[in-house]
Amino acid sequence: MVRKPSILILGTNSSIQGPASQLEELGCDIRTATKATEAAGLCLFAPPDLILVTTKSQGIEDFVSQLKTQNKIQVLDYEMALATGEVEPDAQGLEDAVTSALEEMASKRTRAKHFFTKVGNKLRRIHLQDVRFIEVEGKYSAIHVGERKYNVKASLKDLLLKLPHEDFVRVSRNFVINIDRVTHIDTFQFVIKIDQDEIPISRTYKDELMKRIQLL
């Protein structure tokens, strides 16, 4: 499945406008935020491939520093790159900088094929292609594989960081699904069907889901 690179642009409205228009023309999926709280919410619901920082205001500098420390999302400090002369202040310079950052992200992100989880006193290999969906149950996440369910002591947020972004998508506060295992989507009832299981779709996550499926 071919997916547009998703980019979250941070800064003031005036500093965001130009880069946002240029990157949309290049076929990128663009979201913007002018405040750190807004950016944090967007990263939680649908983590972008890249964060582009045009100016550091409204607490954004602290937010970006935290992201760099966690090293979970690729960050391009466009403001700094312009100031140091690393990037030319034109459309081609922006395109080159974003392309380079996305390529660096891709090289870091090795595609996982499986993971291990503890079952009793043994470690069991779980192939990602066999995972139908993941459900939060209290302090545990239930990984549904075939007819079995494996409970792991991990938050949904932590699991999302380990799952291939192109295959798994969050559809509600408590559910993440494997897109390849979806058999039916009811956009009126807000329900996804995977085999015999019906999974609710939250309005908050519906738009992201629809972007990720291959609709003809």
C-alpha positions in Angstrom: 0.0 0.0 0.0 1.5 3.4 -1.1 0.9 6.1 1.5 1.6 9.8 1.4 4.3 10.9 3.9 2.6 12.6 6.8 4.2 15.8 8.0 3.3 17.9 11.1 4.4 21.5 10.7 4.9 23.6 13.9 5.2 27.3 14.2 3.2 30.5 13.8 0.5 30.8 11.2 2.6 33.0 9.0 5.7 30.7 9.2 3.6 27.6 8.5 1.7 28.8 5.5 4.5 28.7 2.9 6.0 25.3 3.7 2.5 23.8 4.1 1.5 24.9 0.6 4.7 23.7 -1.0 4.7 20.3 0.7 1.0 19.7 -0.2 1.9 20.3 -3.8 4.5 17.6 -3.5 1.8 15.2 -2.4 2.5 15.2 1.4 -0.3 14.8 4.0 0.1 18.0 6.0 -1.2 18.9 9.4 -0.2 22.0 11.4 -0.1 23.2 15.0 0.8 26.6 16.5 0.8 25.4 20.1 2.6 22.6 21.9 -0.6 21.2 23.4 -2.2 21.0 20.0 0.9 19.3 18.6 1.0 16.8 21.4 -2.6 15.8 20.7 -1.9 15.3 17.0 1.1 13.1 17.8 -0.8 11.0 20.2 -3.8 10.3 17.9 -1.8 9.9 14.6 2.0 10.1 14.9 3.4 11.8 11.8 6.4 10.5 9.8 8.1 13.9 10.2 7.8 17.0 12.3 8.9 20.2 10.6 9.7 23.1 12.9 9.4 26.6 11.3 9.4 28.7 14.5 9.6 27.9 18.2 6.8 29.6 20.1 3.9 28.8 22.4 6.0 26.1 24.3 7.0 24.4 21.0 10.8 24.6 21.8 10.3 22.5 25.0 8.1 20.1 23.1 10.6 19.7 20.3 13.4 19.1 22.8 11.4 16.4 24.5 10.7 14.7 21.1 14.4 14.7 20.2 15.3 13.2 23.6 12.7 10.4 23.1 13.9 9.9 19.5 10.5 8.4 18.5 9.5 10.8 15.7 11.8 12.3 13.1 12.2 16.1 13.7 13.5 18.6 11.1 14.4 21.9 12.7 13.8 24.0 9.6 14.3 27.3 11.4 17.7 26.2 12.7 18.7 24.8 9.3 17.9 28.1 7.6 19.8 30.1 10.2 22.9 28.0 9.8 22.8 27.9 6.1 22.3 24.1 5.9 19.2 24.7 3.8 18.6 27.2 1.0 15.7 29.5 1.6 13.7 28.5 -1.4 11.2 25.8 -2.5 14.0 23.5 -3.7 15.8 23.8 -0.4 12.7 22.9 1.5 12.1 19.9 -0.7 15.7 18.6 -0.4 15.6 19.0 3.4 12.3 17.2 3.8 13.3 14.4 1.4 16.6 13.9 3.3 14.8 13.8 6.6 12.2 11.3 5.4 15.0 9.1 3.9 16.8 9.2 7.3 13.6 8.2 9.0 13.1 5.3 6.6 16.6 4.0 7.1 16.1 4.0 10.9 12.7 2.3 10.8 13.5 -1.4 10.1 10.3 -3.2 9.2 9.5 -5.7 12.0 8.1 -9.1 11.0 7.5 -10.4 14.5 7.9 -9.9 18.2 8.1 -12.0 21.3 5.7 -12.1 24.2 5.9 -14.0 27.5 3.4 -16.9 27.9 3.9 -18.6 31.2 7.6 -19.3 31.5 8.2 -19.2 27.8 8.7 -16.6 25.1 6.4 -17.0 22.2 7.0 -15.5 18.7 4.1 -13.6 17.3 4.1 -12.8 13.6 2.7 -9.4 12.9 0.8 -10.6 9.9 -1.2 -12.9 12.2 -2.3 -10.1 14.6 -5.9 -9.2 13.9 -6.3 -6.4 16.4 -5.1 -5.2 19.8 -7.5 -4.2 22.6 -6.7 -2.4 25.9 -8.0 -4.2 29.0 -7.1 -2.3 32.1 -3.4 -2.2 32.6 -2.9 -4.8 29.9 -3.2 -4.9 26.1 -4.8 -8.0 24.6 -3.2 -9.0 21.3 -5.7 -11.0 19.3 -3.9 -13.6 17.1 -6.2 -16.1 15.3 -8.6 -17.4 17.9 -6.1 -16.8 20.7 -5.5 -13.7 22.9 -2.2 -12.8 24.5 -2.2 -10.3 27.4 0.9 -8.2 27.7 1.7 -5.5 30.3 2.2 -2.7 27.8 0.2 0.4 27.0 -1.4 0.9 23.6 0.8 3.9 23.1 4.0 1.8 23.6 2.8 -0.9 21.3 2.0 1.6 18.5 5.6 2.7 18.5 6.7 -0.9 17.8 4.1 -1.7 15.1 4.6 -1.0 11.4 2.8 2.3 10.8 1.7 1.2 7.3 -0.1 -1.9 8.6 -1.6 -0.9 11.9 -3.9 2.0 12.7 -5.7 3.2 15.9 -9.4 3.3 15.5 -10.6 4.2 19.0 -9.2 4.8 22.4 -9.0 1.1 23.1 -8.4 -0.5 19.8 -5.7 -0.8 17.1 -6.4 -2.9 14.0 -4.3 -4.6 11.4 -5.6 -3.0 8.1 -4.9 -6.1 6.1 -7.3 -8.2 8.3 -10.3 -5.9 7.8 -13.2 -7.5 6.0 -15.9 -4.9 6.4 -16.2 -1.2 7.4 -19.6 0.2 8.3 -19.1 4.0 8.1 -22.8 4.5 9.2 -22.6 2.4 12.3 -18.9 3.2 12.9 -17.9 -0.4 13.1 -15.1 -2.5 11.6 -15.5 -6.2 11.1 -12.5 -8.5 11.4 -13.5 -12.1 10.9 -16.4 -12.4 13.4 -15.3 -9.6 15.7 -16.9 -6.1 15.5 -14.7 -3.2 16.6 -16.0 0.3 17.2 -14.6 3.3 15.4 -14.2 6.5 17.3 -15.1 9.7 15.4 -11.8 11.1 16.6 -9.9 8.4 14.6 -12.3 7.9 11.7 -10.6 10.4 9.3 -7.1 8.9 9.9 -8.6 5.4 9.2 -10.1 6.5 5.9 -6.8 8.0 4.8 -5.1 4.8 5.4 -7.4 2.4 3.6 -7.1 1.9 -0.2 -10.4 3.2 -1.4 -11.4 2.9 -5.0 
